[in-house]
């Protein structure tokens, strides 16, 4: 397995795809949703954005910073105008300002949930509803999103927003020396925009696109709709009024591959029905009724130039062509990485990152908004938000205070106080549970030790912790409590013995206890279980495979109710159904890695804890 989700494409191929993406979104920005641009900040990304501005011929561009406030995003009260006029005056939000244009989302992989939710609502409905600070309004907000994904290989754009963007471009492999002029200009875009309503896509092509998406493990209908729109847009850019196979291949490159969850197999496309053999005629009858072979060949040659272009490619053949085009750019090791990348977000409802889950705090962390409160309780007052809340009531309160000399021009009450909401990341702890039983444990223990040491090196930066549980003989033992001490961890790992029985149920019970203690202290626990799943020691300490398996199953089912994120790494020589069943009872990811080394294990663990 490699560090990257997929190998970087050649620079020329990547830049060509980026050029098509820029032209396509310029032709039909509202219906295509936008572009997910995965690139580091630098001249290449800036040049692509500049080229997009040129070909789009649009002057409505708004940039959304990472920590934008909801009032600036949606709109709210204009505090200065309200205070001067004595009546409620609203101001336009950034999304409504971008109506008919583009919004650029900076650091999209780290965008707040509420920002993503408002963008998705605008993309779905073409409008936003403002209900805040005494205002209620519905305004038009039809825009396209340019999501700038600057994340590391294990950081990705929100799935909700990514599913609404028809174009995905990766420029990490492109340098400034690889830049070439785009194959389209403003006139090409305008001509394609006028031609687009007349472009057609037949049912055969739609079915082929759907079967290809199914073979890639894509189950979102929204992506298929975007794919059909993108195919028609590519045909319009190519000065055609009908979609062909080349347009469908561009849809695979620019859209489908970025949502793939599996490697397409040869049997993923429906096999064509067996054709009926042609009726066999008697040789004598054929000789009597049919013309000579030379004349028949001449007739076929005369008809072929006219008939072949009109004959559509069969659905099965078209589906196979699209699958071949998709598998040509997929690496052989992609399936394991796809499994690890997609399962955590689908199987877990908790939102936890490398730095742990979020916690509410009164004074520490990153500001995420305001809420009603009282500064006397130790929370920090947000003066601007307090004035915004009090502004709509000033005329009424002044009327109520007529004749009273309060000495103030602004009437503020306790109910107007707004305090800052903070969000603080809790420390993340990865608990390694290692099967140290049997003669094969020595090899696996060495891999586990290497993975723990590699992960510990990152804890100083991420403020993570690591714990180690080993089980052998008749019981499990906590060899290393949660710690960031590299010296202490190495000492405990070096002294880890091997051999004996497999008390799997005891290990799961200890894991439950340790993770519960971590959570009670404000931490976010994850676990990595390395075992072959063959329990032979029960909770009572007595040997017996049947009772030991029952105890392990019951303990795993109890642990699953806590919804912890974890992974079961199968350490047997071949993938074992016992370990896979154990992962099912735990609600964890199953990863058969019989030939894994310490570096491979580290990458798997990062996929779970990120």
C-alpha positions as CSV (number, residue, x, y, z in Angstrom):
1,X,0.0,0.0,0.0
2,X,1.2,3.5,-0.8
3,X,0.9,6.8,1.1
4,X,-1.3,8.3,-1.6
5,X,-4.9,7.3,-2.3
6,X,-3.9,6.8,-6.0
7,X,-0.7,7.5,-7.9
8,X,-0.5,11.0,-9.2
9,X,-1.3,11.3,-12.9
10,X,1.3,12.6,-15.4
11,X,1.5,16.3,-15.4
12,X,0.2,16.7,-19.0
13,X,-2.8,14.5,-18.4
14,X,-3.6,16.3,-15.1
15,X,-3.3,19.8,-16.7
16,X,-5.4,18.6,-19.7
17,X,-8.1,17.4,-17.3
18,X,-7.9,20.7,-15.5
19,X,-8.4,22.6,-18.8
20,X,-11.6,20.6,-19.6
21,X,-12.9,21.2,-16.1
22,X,-12.4,24.9,-16.4
23,X,-14.1,25.1,-19.7
24,X,-17.0,22.8,-18.6
25,X,-17.8,24.8,-15.4
26,X,-17.6,28.0,-17.4
27,X,-20.2,26.7,-19.9
28,X,-22.8,25.5,-17.3
29,X,-21.7,26.6,-13.8
30,X,-25.1,26.3,-12.1
31,X,-26.1,22.9,-13.2
32,X,-22.6,21.3,-12.7
33,X,-22.3,22.6,-9.2
34,X,-18.7,23.4,-9.2
35,X,-15.1,22.1,-9.1
36,X,-13.1,20.4,-6.3
37,X,-9.6,21.6,-7.0
38,X,-7.1,19.6,-5.0
39,X,-3.8,21.5,-5.1
40,X,-1.3,23.2,-2.8
41,X,-1.3,27.0,-2.7
42,X,1.0,28.3,-5.4
43,X,1.4,29.7,-8.9
44,X,-0.2,26.6,-10.6
45,X,-3.4,26.9,-8.6
46,X,-3.5,30.7,-9.0
47,X,-3.0,30.4,-12.8
48,X,-5.8,27.9,-13.1
49,X,-8.2,30.2,-11.2
50,X,-7.1,33.1,-13.4
51,X,-7.7,31.1,-16.6
52,X,-11.1,30.1,-15.3
53,X,-12.0,33.8,-14.7
54,X,-10.9,34.6,-18.3
55,X,-12.9,31.9,-20.0
56,X,-16.0,32.2,-17.8
57,X,-16.4,35.9,-18.5
58,X,-18.1,36.4,-15.1
59,X,-17.4,39.3,-12.7
60,X,-19.3,37.8,-9.7
61,X,-16.6,36.1,-7.6
62,X,-16.7,35.9,-3.8
63,X,-14.2,34.2,-1.6
64,X,-15.3,32.4,1.6
65,X,-12.7,32.4,4.3
66,X,-12.3,29.4,6.6
67,X,-13.8,30.9,9.7
68,X,-16.6,33.0,8.1
69,X,-19.4,34.0,10.4
70,X,-22.9,32.9,9.6
71,X,-24.1,36.6,9.5
72,X,-21.6,37.4,6.8
73,X,-22.3,34.2,4.9
74,X,-26.1,34.5,4.9
75,X,-26.7,38.1,5.8
76,X,-28.1,39.8,8.9
77,X,-28.5,43.2,10.5
78,X,-26.4,46.2,9.4
79,X,-25.6,47.4,12.9
80,X,-24.4,50.9,11.9
81,X,-27.3,51.7,9.7
82,X,-29.8,50.3,12.2
83,X,-28.3,52.4,15.0
84,X,-28.4,55.6,12.8
85,X,-31.9,55.2,11.5
86,X,-33.5,53.7,14.6
87,X,-35.1,50.9,12.6
88,X,-34.1,47.5,11.5
89,X,-31.8,47.5,8.4
90,X,-30.5,44.3,6.9
91,X,-27.4,43.7,4.9
92,X,-26.7,41.2,2.1
93,X,-24.8,38.0,2.7
94,X,-21.9,36.7,0.7
95,X,-23.9,33.9,-0.9
96,X,-26.6,36.2,-2.2
97,X,-23.9,38.6,-3.5
98,X,-22.5,35.7,-5.6
99,X,-25.9,35.0,-7.2
100,X,-25.2,34.0,-10.8
101,X,-21.5,33.7,-10.2
102,X,-18.8,31.7,-8.3
103,X,-17.9,31.3,-4.7
104,X,-14.3,30.2,-3.8
105,X,-14.2,28.1,-0.6
106,X,-10.7,28.4,0.9
107,X,-9.3,25.4,2.8
108,X,-12.4,23.4,1.9
109,X,-11.2,20.2,3.6
110,X,-11.5,22.0,6.9
111,X,-14.7,24.0,6.4
112,X,-17.2,24.1,9.2
113,X,-20.3,21.9,9.1
114,X,-22.7,24.8,9.1
115,X,-20.8,26.4,6.2
116,X,-21.0,23.2,4.2
117,X,-24.7,22.9,5.0
118,X,-25.5,26.3,3.7
119,X,-23.5,25.8,0.5
120,X,-25.3,22.5,-0.1
121,X,-28.7,24.1,0.5
122,X,-27.9,26.8,-2.0
123,X,-26.7,24.3,-4.6
124,X,-29.9,22.3,-4.2
125,X,-32.5,25.0,-4.1
126,X,-30.8,28.1,-5.6
127,X,-31.8,30.2,-2.7
128,X,-31.1,30.9,0.9
129,X,-33.5,31.6,3.8
130,X,-32.4,34.2,6.3
131,X,-34.0,33.8,9.8
132,X,-31.9,35.6,12.3
133,X,-31.7,38.6,14.6
134,X,-35.4,39.6,13.8
135,X,-35.0,39.2,10.1
136,X,-36.8,36.8,7.8
137,X,-36.1,36.7,4.1
138,X,-35.7,34.4,1.1
139,X,-33.2,35.5,-1.4
140,X,-31.8,34.1,-4.7
141,X,-28.4,32.4,-4.5
142,X,-27.6,30.4,-7.6
143,X,-23.9,29.9,-7.7
144,X,-21.1,27.4,-8.5
145,X,-18.5,26.4,-5.8
146,X,-14.8,26.3,-6.4
147,X,-13.6,24.2,-3.4
148,X,-9.9,24.6,-2.8
149,X,-8.8,21.4,-1.2
150,X,-5.3,22.0,0.3
151,X,-5.4,18.9,2.6
152,X,-2.9,16.2,3.2
153,X,-3.4,12.8,1.6
154,X,-5.7,11.7,4.5
155,X,-7.7,14.9,4.5
156,X,-10.6,15.2,2.1
157,X,-13.5,17.5,1.2
158,X,-16.8,16.9,2.9
159,X,-18.7,14.1,1.2
160,X,-22.0,16.1,1.2
161,X,-20.4,18.9,-0.8
162,X,-18.2,16.6,-3.0
163,X,-21.3,14.8,-4.2
164,X,-22.7,18.0,-5.5
165,X,-19.7,19.0,-7.6
166,X,-19.4,17.5,-11.0
167,X,-15.7,18.2,-11.6
168,X,-12.7,17.1,-9.6
169,X,-9.2,18.1,-10.5
170,X,-5.8,17.2,-8.9
171,X,-2.9,19.5,-9.7
172,X,-0.3,18.1,-7.2
173,X,1.7,16.6,-10.0
174,X,1.7,19.8,-12.2
175,X,4.5,22.3,-11.9
176,X,4.7,25.8,-13.4
177,X,6.9,24.4,-16.3
178,X,4.1,22.0,-17.3
179,X,1.5,24.8,-17.9
180,X,0.2,25.1,-21.5
181,X,-2.5,27.4,-22.9
182,X,-6.0,26.1,-22.4
183,X,-7.6,24.6,-25.6
184,X,-10.6,26.8,-25.1
185,X,-11.3,30.6,-25.1
186,X,-14.2,32.8,-24.3
187,X,-15.8,32.4,-27.7
188,X,-15.6,28.6,-27.5
189,X,-17.4,28.7,-24.1
190,X,-20.1,31.1,-25.4
191,X,-20.7,28.9,-28.5
192,X,-20.9,25.8,-26.3
193,X,-23.3,27.5,-24.0
194,X,-25.6,28.3,-26.9
195,X,-25.3,24.7,-28.3
196,X,-25.8,22.9,-24.9
197,X,-29.7,22.9,-24.9
198,X,-29.6,21.0,-28.2
199,X,-27.1,18.3,-27.2
200,X,-28.7,14.9,-26.7
201,X,-27.6,11.8,-24.8
202,X,-29.5,8.5,-25.6
203,X,-30.7,5.9,-23.1
204,X,-28.0,3.5,-24.1
205,X,-25.3,5.9,-23.0
206,X,-27.1,6.7,-19.8
207,X,-27.4,2.9,-19.0
208,X,-23.7,2.4,-19.8
209,X,-22.8,5.3,-17.5
210,X,-24.9,3.9,-14.7
211,X,-23.4,0.4,-15.0
212,X,-19.9,1.8,-14.9
213,X,-20.8,3.8,-11.8
214,X,-22.2,0.7,-10.2
215,X,-19.1,-1.3,-11.0
216,X,-17.0,1.5,-9.3
217,X,-19.2,1.1,-6.2
218,X,-21.0,4.5,-6.6
219,X,-24.6,4.4,-5.3
220,X,-25.4,8.1,-5.5
221,X,-28.1,9.1,-8.0
222,X,-26.9,12.7,-7.8
223,X,-23.6,11.7,-9.2
224,X,-25.2,10.0,-12.2
225,X,-27.3,13.2,-12.9
226,X,-24.1,15.3,-12.7
227,X,-22.4,12.8,-15.0
228,X,-25.0,13.1,-17.7
229,X,-24.9,16.9,-17.5
230,X,-21.1,16.8,-17.7
231,X,-21.2,14.5,-20.8
232,X,-23.5,16.9,-22.6
233,X,-21.3,19.8,-21.7
234,X,-18.2,18.1,-23.0
235,X,-20.0,17.3,-26.3
236,X,-21.0,21.0,-26.6
237,X,-17.4,22.0,-26.1
238,X,-16.4,19.6,-28.9
239,X,-18.8,21.2,-31.3
240,X,-21.2,18.2,-31.4
241,X,-24.9,17.8,-30.8
242,X,-24.7,14.3,-29.5
243,X,-22.7,12.6,-26.8
244,X,-20.2,10.0,-27.8
245,X,-17.8,7.5,-26.0
246,X,-15.1,10.1,-25.6
247,X,-17.4,12.4,-23.6
248,X,-18.3,9.4,-21.3
249,X,-14.6,8.7,-20.8
250,X,-14.1,12.3,-19.7
251,X,-16.9,11.9,-17.2
252,X,-15.1,8.9,-15.7
253,X,-11.9,10.9,-15.4
254,X,-13.3,14.1,-14.1
255,X,-16.1,12.7,-11.9
256,X,-16.6,9.0,-11.3
257,X,-13.1,7.9,-10.4
258,X,-13.1,10.5,-7.6
259,X,-16.1,8.8,-6.0
260,X,-15.1,5.2,-6.6
261,X,-15.3,2.8,-3.6
262,X,-14.1,-0.4,-5.3
263,X,-12.1,-1.7,-8.2
264,X,-14.4,-2.8,-11.1
265,X,-14.3,-6.5,-11.7
266,X,-14.9,-8.1,-15.1
267,X,-18.3,-9.5,-13.9
268,X,-19.6,-6.1,-12.6
269,X,-21.1,-5.3,-16.0
270,X,-24.1,-7.4,-17.0
271,X,-23.0,-10.0,-19.4
272,X,-24.6,-9.8,-22.8
273,X,-27.3,-12.4,-23.5
274,X,-26.2,-15.3,-25.6
275,X,-26.9,-14.5,-29.2
276,X,-29.1,-17.0,-31.1
277,X,-27.1,-18.8,-33.7
278,X,-28.1,-17.9,-37.3
279,X,-30.3,-20.4,-38.9
280,X,-28.3,-23.1,-40.8
281,X,-29.4,-23.4,-44.4
282,X,-28.8,-26.3,-46.6
283,X,-25.8,-25.9,-48.9
284,X,-27.9,-26.6,-52.0
285,X,-30.5,-24.0,-51.1
286,X,-27.7,-21.4,-50.4
287,X,-26.1,-22.1,-53.7
288,X,-29.4,-21.7,-55.5
289,X,-30.8,-18.6,-53.8
290,X,-27.7,-16.6,-52.8
291,X,-25.5,-14.6,-55.2
292,X,-21.9,-15.6,-55.7
293,X,-19.6,-14.8,-52.8
294,X,-17.6,-12.3,-54.9
295,X,-20.8,-10.3,-55.7
296,X,-22.0,-10.5,-52.1
297,X,-18.6,-9.1,-50.8
298,X,-18.8,-6.3,-53.3
299,X,-22.3,-5.4,-52.1
300,X,-21.1,-5.4,-48.4
301,X,-18.2,-3.1,-49.3
302,X,-20.5,-0.7,-51.1
303,X,-22.9,-0.6,-48.1
304,X,-20.4,-0.5,-45.2
305,X,-19.3,3.2,-45.5
306,X,-22.9,4.3,-45.2
307,X,-24.3,1.8,-42.6
308,X,-21.4,1.5,-40.1
309,X,-21.5,5.0,-38.7
310,X,-25.3,4.7,-38.1
311,X,-25.0,1.4,-36.2
312,X,-24.9,2.2,-32.4
313,X,-22.4,0.4,-30.3
314,X,-24.2,-2.3,-28.2
315,X,-24.8,-1.5,-24.6
316,X,-22.6,-4.3,-23.3
317,X,-19.7,-3.3,-25.5
318,X,-20.0,0.3,-24.5
319,X,-20.1,-0.6,-20.8
320,X,-17.0,-2.8,-21.3
321,X,-15.2,0.1,-23.0
322,X,-16.0,2.5,-20.2
323,X,-14.9,-0.1,-17.6
324,X,-11.6,-0.6,-19.5
325,X,-11.1,3.1,-19.5
326,X,-11.7,3.3,-15.7
327,X,-9.5,0.4,-14.8
328,X,-6.7,1.7,-16.9
329,X,-6.0,4.4,-14.4
330,X,-6.7,2.5,-11.2
331,X,-3.7,1.1,-9.3
332,X,-3.8,-2.6,-8.3
333,X,-3.6,-1.7,-4.5
334,X,-6.5,0.8,-4.7
335,X,-9.1,-1.6,-3.2
336,X,-7.6,-1.8,0.2
337,X,-7.2,1.9,0.5
338,X,-10.7,2.5,-0.8
339,X,-12.1,0.2,1.9
340,X,-10.2,2.0,4.6
341,X,-11.0,5.5,3.3
342,X,-14.8,5.0,2.9
343,X,-15.9,2.7,5.6
344,X,-15.2,4.9,8.6
345,X,-17.4,7.7,7.3
346,X,-20.2,5.3,6.4
347,X,-20.2,3.1,9.4
348,X,-19.6,5.7,12.1
349,X,-21.8,8.7,12.8
350,X,-19.2,10.3,15.1
351,X,-17.1,13.1,13.7
352,X,-13.6,12.6,15.0
353,X,-10.3,13.5,13.4
354,X,-6.7,12.9,14.3
355,X,-6.9,15.4,17.1
356,X,-9.9,13.7,18.7
357,X,-13.5,14.6,19.0
358,X,-14.7,18.2,19.7
359,X,-15.6,19.4,23.2
360,X,-17.4,22.5,24.4
361,X,-15.3,25.0,26.4
362,X,-16.0,28.3,28.0
363,X,-12.7,30.0,27.5
364,X,-10.4,27.8,25.4
365,X,-10.4,26.6,21.9
366,X,-11.4,28.0,18.5
367,X,-14.4,30.4,18.4
368,X,-17.3,28.9,16.4
369,X,-20.1,31.3,17.0
370,X,-22.1,33.0,19.7
371,X,-25.0,31.9,22.0
372,X,-27.2,33.5,24.6
373,X,-25.4,33.6,28.0
374,X,-24.2,35.6,30.9
375,X,-20.6,36.9,31.2
376,X,-20.8,36.4,35.0
377,X,-20.7,32.6,34.5
378,X,-17.1,32.9,33.1
379,X,-18.0,33.1,29.4
380,X,-16.6,35.8,27.2
381,X,-19.0,38.5,26.0
382,X,-19.3,39.1,22.3
383,X,-20.0,42.9,22.2
384,X,-20.9,43.1,18.5
385,X,-23.3,40.2,18.6
386,X,-24.9,41.7,21.8
387,X,-25.4,45.0,20.1
388,X,-26.9,43.3,17.0
389,X,-29.4,41.5,19.2
390,X,-30.4,44.7,21.1
391,X,-30.7,46.8,18.0
392,X,-34.2,45.8,16.8
393,X,-35.6,46.6,20.3
394,X,-34.2,50.1,20.7
395,X,-37.2,52.1,19.5
396,X,-39.6,50.1,21.7
397,X,-37.3,50.3,24.8
398,X,-36.8,54.1,24.3
399,X,-40.6,54.6,24.3
400,X,-40.9,52.6,27.5
401,X,-38.1,54.7,29.1
402,X,-39.6,58.1,28.2
403,X,-39.3,60.4,31.1
404,X,-36.5,58.3,32.7
405,X,-33.0,59.7,32.7
406,X,-31.0,56.5,32.3
407,X,-27.9,58.3,31.1
408,X,-27.4,55.8,28.1
409,X,-28.3,56.1,24.5
410,X,-28.5,52.3,23.9
411,X,-30.8,50.1,26.0
412,X,-29.3,46.7,26.6
413,X,-31.0,44.0,28.8
414,X,-29.7,40.8,30.2
415,X,-31.5,38.8,27.5
416,X,-29.4,40.5,24.8
417,X,-26.1,39.2,26.1
418,X,-24.3,37.0,23.6
419,X,-21.2,35.0,24.6
420,X,-18.6,33.3,22.5
421,X,-18.9,29.6,21.8
422,X,-15.6,27.8,21.7
423,X,-14.7,24.3,20.4
424,X,-11.7,22.5,21.7
425,X,-10.2,19.3,20.3
426,X,-9.8,16.5,22.9
427,X,-6.7,14.3,22.8
428,X,-7.0,11.2,20.7
429,X,-5.8,7.9,22.0
430,X,-5.1,4.8,19.9
431,X,-5.3,1.6,21.9
432,X,-3.3,-1.3,20.3
433,X,-4.7,-4.7,21.3
434,X,-2.1,-7.3,20.3
435,X,-2.6,-11.1,20.2
436,X,0.6,-12.4,21.7
437,X,-0.3,-16.0,21.7
438,X,1.2,-18.9,19.7
439,X,4.5,-19.3,17.9
440,X,3.5,-17.0,15.1
441,X,3.1,-14.1,17.5
442,X,6.8,-13.2,17.4
443,X,6.6,-12.0,13.8
444,X,3.4,-10.1,14.4
445,X,4.6,-8.6,17.6
446,X,7.6,-7.1,15.8
447,X,5.2,-5.5,13.3
448,X,3.0,-4.1,16.1
449,X,6.0,-2.7,17.9
450,X,7.2,-0.9,14.8
451,X,3.7,0.5,14.1
452,X,3.4,1.8,17.7
453,X,6.9,3.5,17.5
454,X,6.1,5.1,14.2
455,X,2.8,6.4,15.4
456,X,4.4,7.7,18.6
457,X,6.7,9.9,16.6
458,X,3.7,11.9,15.4
459,X,2.1,12.2,18.8
460,X,4.3,15.1,19.8
461,X,2.8,17.1,16.9
462,X,-0.8,15.9,17.1
463,X,-0.9,15.6,20.9
464,X,-2.1,12.1,20.6
465,X,-1.6,9.2,23.0
466,X,-1.0,5.5,22.6
467,X,-1.8,2.6,24.8
468,X,-0.9,-1.1,24.5
469,X,-2.9,-4.2,25.5
470,X,-1.4,-7.7,25.1
471,X,-3.3,-10.9,25.6
472,X,-1.8,-14.4,26.0
473,X,-2.1,-17.3,28.4
474,X,-5.2,-16.9,30.5
475,X,-5.8,-13.1,30.6
476,X,-5.1,-9.8,29.0
477,X,-2.8,-7.2,30.4
478,X,-2.4,-3.4,30.0
479,X,1.3,-3.2,29.2
480,X,1.3,0.5,28.4
481,X,-1.3,3.0,29.8
482,X,-2.1,6.0,27.6
483,X,1.1,8.0,27.1
484,X,3.1,10.2,24.8
485,X,6.4,9.1,26.3
486,X,8.5,7.5,23.5
487,X,11.1,6.1,26.0
488,X,8.5,4.5,28.2
489,X,6.7,3.0,25.1
490,X,9.8,1.5,23.7
491,X,10.7,-0.1,27.0
492,X,7.2,-1.7,27.3
493,X,7.3,-2.9,23.8
494,X,10.7,-4.5,24.1
495,X,9.5,-6.4,27.2
496,X,6.4,-7.7,25.5
497,X,6.4,-11.6,25.6
498,X,4.7,-14.1,23.3
499,X,3.2,-17.6,23.4
500,X,0.3,-19.4,25.2
501,X,-3.5,-19.4,24.8
502,X,-5.8,-16.8,23.3
503,X,-8.0,-15.0,25.9
504,X,-9.8,-12.9,23.3
505,X,-12.8,-12.1,25.5
506,X,-10.6,-10.9,28.3
507,X,-8.8,-8.6,25.9
508,X,-12.1,-7.1,24.7
509,X,-13.3,-6.6,28.2
510,X,-10.1,-4.8,29.2
511,X,-10.3,-2.7,26.0
512,X,-13.8,-1.7,27.0
513,X,-12.5,-0.6,30.5
514,X,-9.5,1.3,29.1
515,X,-11.5,3.2,26.4
516,X,-14.2,4.1,28.9
517,X,-11.6,5.6,31.2
518,X,-10.1,7.5,28.3
519,X,-13.5,8.9,27.4
520,X,-14.3,9.8,31.0
521,X,-11.2,12.0,31.1
522,X,-12.3,13.9,28.0
523,X,-10.3,11.9,25.4
524,X,-11.3,10.3,22.2
525,X,-10.3,6.6,22.0
526,X,-9.7,4.5,18.9
527,X,-8.5,0.9,18.9
528,X,-6.5,-1.4,16.6
529,X,-7.0,-5.1,17.2
530,X,-4.3,-7.4,15.8
531,X,-5.6,-11.1,16.0
532,X,-6.6,-14.1,14.0
533,X,-9.9,-14.3,15.9
534,X,-9.3,-17.8,17.2
535,X,-10.2,-17.6,20.8
536,X,-9.6,-20.6,23.1
537,X,-9.7,-19.2,26.6
538,X,-13.0,-17.9,28.1
539,X,-13.6,-15.2,30.6
540,X,-13.4,-17.7,33.4
541,X,-9.8,-18.5,32.4
542,X,-10.7,-22.1,31.4
543,X,-9.7,-23.5,28.0
544,X,-12.5,-24.4,25.5
545,X,-13.0,-23.0,22.0
546,X,-16.8,-23.0,22.0
547,X,-17.2,-21.2,25.3
548,X,-14.3,-18.8,24.5
549,X,-16.0,-17.9,21.1
550,X,-19.3,-17.2,22.8
551,X,-17.7,-15.0,25.4
552,X,-15.8,-13.1,22.8
553,X,-18.9,-12.6,20.7
554,X,-20.9,-11.3,23.7
555,X,-18.2,-8.9,24.8
556,X,-17.7,-7.6,21.2
557,X,-21.5,-7.0,20.9
558,X,-21.4,-5.0,24.1
559,X,-18.4,-3.0,23.0
560,X,-20.1,-2.2,19.7
561,X,-22.8,-0.2,21.5
562,X,-20.3,2.4,22.4
563,X,-19.7,3.2,18.7
564,X,-15.9,3.4,18.9
565,X,-13.9,3.7,15.8
566,X,-11.7,0.7,15.3
567,X,-10.1,-1.8,13.0
568,X,-9.5,-5.5,13.2
569,X,-6.3,-6.5,11.4
570,X,-6.3,-10.2,10.5
571,X,-2.8,-11.6,11.4
572,X,-3.4,-15.1,10.1
573,X,-1.5,-16.4,7.2
574,X,-4.6,-16.3,5.1
575,X,-7.8,-14.2,5.5
576,X,-9.8,-15.8,8.2
577,X,-13.6,-15.8,8.5
578,X,-13.2,-15.7,12.3
579,X,-11.5,-12.4,12.3
580,X,-14.0,-11.0,9.8
581,X,-16.9,-12.2,12.0
582,X,-15.3,-10.6,15.0
583,X,-15.0,-7.3,13.1
584,X,-18.7,-7.5,12.3
585,X,-19.6,-8.0,16.0
586,X,-17.5,-5.1,16.9
587,X,-18.8,-2.8,14.2
588,X,-15.2,-2.3,13.1
589,X,-13.3,-2.3,9.8
590,X,-11.8,-5.7,8.8
591,X,-8.4,-5.6,7.1
592,X,-6.7,-8.8,6.1
593,X,-3.0,-8.0,6.0
594,X,-1.2,-11.3,6.1
595,X,2.0,-9.7,4.6
596,X,1.9,-6.4,6.4
597,X,4.9,-4.7,7.8
598,X,5.2,-1.9,10.4
599,X,4.8,0.9,7.8
600,X,1.8,-0.7,6.2
601,X,0.1,-1.0,9.6
602,X,0.8,2.6,10.3
603,X,-1.0,3.7,7.1
604,X,-4.0,1.5,8.0
605,X,-4.2,2.9,11.5
606,X,-4.0,6.5,10.1
607,X,-7.0,5.7,7.8
608,X,-9.1,4.8,10.9
609,X,-7.9,7.6,13.2
610,X,-8.2,10.4,10.5
